[in-house]
């Protein structure tokens, strides 16, 4: 059975900073019980807090994961990955590393396309992609709103490798665009390597984009077009 401490860490990881009362309500704890668990986690260096004033009265404590808390969620073979990337760069140069990333991009795209095959619509494709990413350790979820879908990845299991080689992140964004095309646009809105607590991707249907553009044109505003994403080349 998952411990209360683990549930708190998971909630902070997937939902971001939270107040003591919100954590207590969400996990079915008393406020005193939640506070005791949080203070224990803080003493272990897994969570940290800031005090926020909201009008008069005592400030409210906002809890979030510390670096050690994030590290409780595994970064797959972190040190080995970094060492291998460094060795490839040393032996084969940046061009060799780029070829390796391109090979991984092709393989990932094929796997996702197979997973998405037969999906009825864009929403089902996005949700299947999230399931595939969760199976790889990204703790992915899909949030639907009036503008389309937000694919959220609450964890990056290759974070150390991505820091050492940011081409991996650029490659993943392109894979998402190719896997979900042709009737949508995919843009990254949050990036862990840029300091965000998560990676997130805004996915908008082409028809919705056209509708927005028509309303803007009617109002006199002009929106510059964006070039379409390049296709992933398939290795021979």
N, C-alpha and C positions, 0 to 999 in steps of 0.2 A: 504494500500500500504506500502511496506517495505521502511523504511527511508534509506537515503544514508549512515548514520552512521551504521545502521544494515547491509547493504550490505558490507561495509568495514570490519566490524567485521567478517561476514560470510566468506569473501574472505581470510582474514588472518587465520581464523580457518581451512579452508579446503585446502588452498594452502601454508600456512606457511609464513615466513617473506617476505616482498615485498617492493620495492622502491616506492616512491611517484608517479613517472611517470608511472610505471607499473600499479599501482592501478587506476590512472586517465584513462589510456588507456582502461583497462579492464572494467571499470564501466561507460565509456562515460562521464568523467568529465574533466574539465580543470585542469591543474596542480595546479593552485592557489586554485581552489575549493576543490580539494583533500587535499591539504596542510591545508586548514582551517578546514576541517572536522577532519583530523588526529590530529591537534593541540588541537581541542576541546575534542577529545577522550582521548588524553594524559592528559589534564587538569582534566578529570574525573577519571583518573587512570586506564583506560581500555586498553590502548596501551602504548608501550614503544618503544624506538628507539636506534640505534647505528649508528655512522657515519663511513663509510668505504671509504677509499681512493682507487681510481681506476686510477692510473697514475697521471698526473698533474691536477691542478685545484682544485676546491672545493670538499670536500668529499661528497659522496652520502649518504643520510639518509635511513636506512633500518628499516622498521616498523614491529612490531610483537605484539601479544597479551600479556598483562600482566596477572597476576593471576586473577585479577578482571574481565578481559575480558573473560578469559576461563570460569569463573563462570557464565557468562551470558548464557551459554549453560547448560541446567539443568542436574544435577547429581540426578537421580531419587530417591526421598525420602532418601537423603544422611544420615542425622542424625539418622533417624529411622532404616535404614539398619544397620548402625554401632552398634547401641544399641542392636538390635536384635541378631546380631552375637556375641556380647560380652555376652549377656544373655544366649545364647545357649552354648557357651564355658564354662560359669560358671556352668550351670545346668547339662550339659551332657558331658563336657570335650571335648578334641580334637577329640576323636573317634566319638562322637555324631555329631560334626560339619562336620567331614569327611563324615558321612553317609548322612547328609543333602546335601552336595555338590554333592555326587554321585547320589542322587535322582534327583537333578536339572539337572545334566548331562544327565541322561537317558531321562528325559522329554524333554529337549532341543533337544537332538539327534532325538527323535521320531518326533518332530515338524518339524525339518529341513529336515529329510528324506521324510516326507509327502510333503513338499514344493518342493523338488527336484525331486519327482517321475515323471517319464515320460520325463525328460530332454533329449534332443537329444545327447548331448556330454558334455565334461568337461567344456567348456566355458559357456554353458547354465546353468550348475549346479552352477558354481562359481557366475554367475550373479544373479541367483535366491537366492543364499545364501546372496549375498550383499543386495538384495531387502528386504529379511527377517530381516537382521541386521539393515537396515535403518529404517524399521518399528518399531524396538525396540529402536531407538534413537541413533544409532552409526554413523550416517552420513557416510555410507559406499559407496565405489565406487570401480570399477574394472579397472585396467590398464593392457592392454595387451602389451607384448613385445616379443622379439625373444626367451626369455627363458621360456615363459609361461604367467602366470598371477600374478598380485599383487593385493591382496584384502586389501584395505586401509580403516581403520576406523578412521575418523577425530575427533571423539568424543567418550568418554566413559561415558555413563549415570549411571554406577555403580562404578565410580572411587573411591569414599570414601569407599565403601564396599570392593572393590578389594585391597585397601591399608591395610584395617584391616584384610583381609583374602586372601592372594595371591593364595590360592588353587583355587579360582574362575577363575583366569587367566589360571592356568595350565589346569583346567577342560575345558575351552573354546577352547584351542588349540587342546585338544584331541577330542572334539566334532567335530571340523572342519575336522580333519583327518578322523574320522569315517564317517561323512556325505558325504565327497567327494570321498572316496575310491571306488574301489580298484586300479584305474589306475593313481594315482598321489601321490606326496609327498607334505606335507604342513609343512613349517617352519616359525616361527615368526622372522621377520627381524627388526622390530621396536616395542618398548614397552613404553607406556606412563609412567608406573611405574618406568622404568629405565631412565627416563629423556627425552624421545623422545616426539615430539609434537603430535604423532599419534601412533596407533598400525597398523602394516602392516604384511601381511602373504604372503610369496612366495609360489606359487602353480605351481608345475612342473609335466608335464605328465610323466608317467613311460617310455614310448617309447623314449621321449627326453632325459631322464636320461641315458637310455641304449646307446643311440647314442653318448652322451657325453663321457660315460665310454669307448666305443669302440675307440673313437678318442684318448683318453688318453692312452689306452693300446697300440695303434699303435705307439704312440710317446715314449713308454717306461715308462710312469708314471703308478704307481699303486695307485688306490684309494681304501681305506678300505671300506667295506660295512657297512651299517647301519642297526641295527635291525629294524624290522617292528614295527609299533605302536601297543600297546596292544589293545585288543577289549574292548569296554565298556560293562560291565556286566549288564544284564537286571534283574531288581528286580523281584523276584517271587511273 
